[in-house]
Amino acid sequence: MRVLVTGAAGMIGRKLTARLLSERKIGDRPITELDLQDVVPFDAPDGNGIKIATHVSDLAAPGSARALAARRPDVVFHLAGIVSGQAEAEFELGYHVNLDGTRALYEAIREAGNAPRVVYTSSIAVYGGPFPDIIPDEFHTSPLSSYGAQKVMGEALLQDYTRRGFLDGIGLRLPGITVRPGKPNKAASGFFSSIIREPLAGLPAVLPVPRSVVCTHASPRAAVGFLMHAASLDSAAVGPHRNLPLPGAAVTVGDQIEALARVAGSDAVRLIREEHDEAIWAMVKNWPTRFEARRSRELGFKAEDSFDEIIRAYIEDDLNG
Amino acid sequence: MRVLVTGAAGMIGRKLTARLLSERKIGDRPITELDLQDVVPFDAPDGNGIKIATHVSDLAAPGSARALAARRPDVVFHLAGIVSGQAEAEFELGYHVNLDGTRALYEAIREAGNAPRVVYTSSIAVYGGPFPDIIPDEFHTSPLSSYGAQKVMGEALLQDYTRRGFLDGIGLRLPGITVRPGKPNKAASGFFSSIIREPLAGLPAVLPVPRSVVCTHASPRAAVGFLMHAASLDSAAVGPHRNLPLPGAAVTVGDQIEALARVAGSDAVRLIREEHDEAIWAMVKNWPTRFEARRSRELGFKAEDSFDEIIRAYIEDDLNG
């Protein structure tokens, strides 16, 4: 089978590519060809028998999406997009990439006519508060960010194109992806990762919000697991509602820090300095906390149950154990 | 103040125009100029001192929306769109008119920079079943029609453009609008109106679904009332969630027929022939029934409490009493 990954040079894209090349199949079907797309140049990994083609393109530019869809992939992982902070800072670019790019891809797939499985990375940013204690699967998606609005629109397109038979889509509302490897960034959510990642490297980290803040987390490994599971899921079992909140470990920041102490000792914890940041707190206090994720659990989506597991996944996958 | 109505030649557009010309103000502000737009040619009504300009254009065509927004209206009623049946039959046209036209209008307003109040006619088609007995304000919008998907996208744009300060939007999820004047059409929902309208004209009508079917109805008069109320509503009172389910009379088809008997006598009722239509029933049984409409009621939106009132509104407004 042929597989297309958009946004292949991103953090999840690279991890997904590695997983596809290691498993060499999706469900029972061997992967023979892998198309990797991103807007920035990137190096093709060694396919070790799987034929790899790289494509550097802007999906929203005329003809780009059509060139990819014309290769008639059996499975499309649509990860390409700009993140919430940038979509908020650059209004037009956000709509260009996250809405126009997504729509161009779906339109090109409709034109190609082979109705592949499309796994779309949506986000819990589709939700806007106030929230109940546990957000039910049927809670409204009324976003309070441009990124969230763009993801709502991508979800609506995905569901309609699926209902029409133009593609066979599954949208995944990814929870907080923690621990992100790499350097600290300026995203308001960055501290969820940095309070773990930096102390594990012997570096100081700042906690800008109260320890009582709750967030649902899944590791990058679990996120790739969601994508792989969605790629081979029975379409009929999903039914007409194609966009799914997902499971994860719903923990407080205090729980995160206790897990760090258990995994790495109290010296690591002492590297975290609490320094309240009103601007970050103003955003974080309106973020969704816990999810029911009933349908996705029933459909077999799995994530870590505890934050200890999430830290161990990071150490194994990104710190070479 | 200057007012723009898109879709002004449609049923609601014509009734809204008549109401604007009769009230001659929105809230406390006198209307001085009225721009009426539609894609089909139509006759300008007599403004009687209010300066009227008509515009025949496709909002999604280059420059059309910009020409309207450049006139810097204070209030925009965005009614233009194609109906659910046509959006389902003509996929590309539906996205062109309902998504691209709406986005072009909002973009043109952003460019004009005067941030007018925009009243957007969304629909209960944004909802997809299964449904609880009473649909709460926070129920998810997971549509099962292309029209519904396009309305979800229009709502997301409206909310984001509002949050950004580019316009000041209020989206109204109109319930079933009954009794529609005019001839029977082929919409699956047509019978809700025709079982009242045809017998009142001494003509036979067909009821294709069980009498137990529940739907929330508001008269065209009430729909125009929603639009007028939204045009002058305090933005801060609405808050960040800009798209509202609305009140209406939630009645069974049997209740509708009993109301007809009370208003027009049993001879009228005898003109209704029950003839089950499986195709219509398959659609209607998945439609939303009752709404909480808590926020919109608190904000002062009002509709008829009973179907008797809805029939009387039709007789007064469309049958000259």
Interface residues (C-beta under 8 A of the other chain):
Chain A: F91 G128 D137 E138 F139 H140 T141 S142 P143 L144 S146 A149 Q150 V152 M153 A156 L157 Q159 D160 R163 R164 P240 H241 N243
Chain B: F91 G128 D137 E138 F139 H140 T141 S142 P143 L144 S146 A149 Q150 V152 M153 A156 L157 Q159 D160 R163 R164 P240 H241 N243
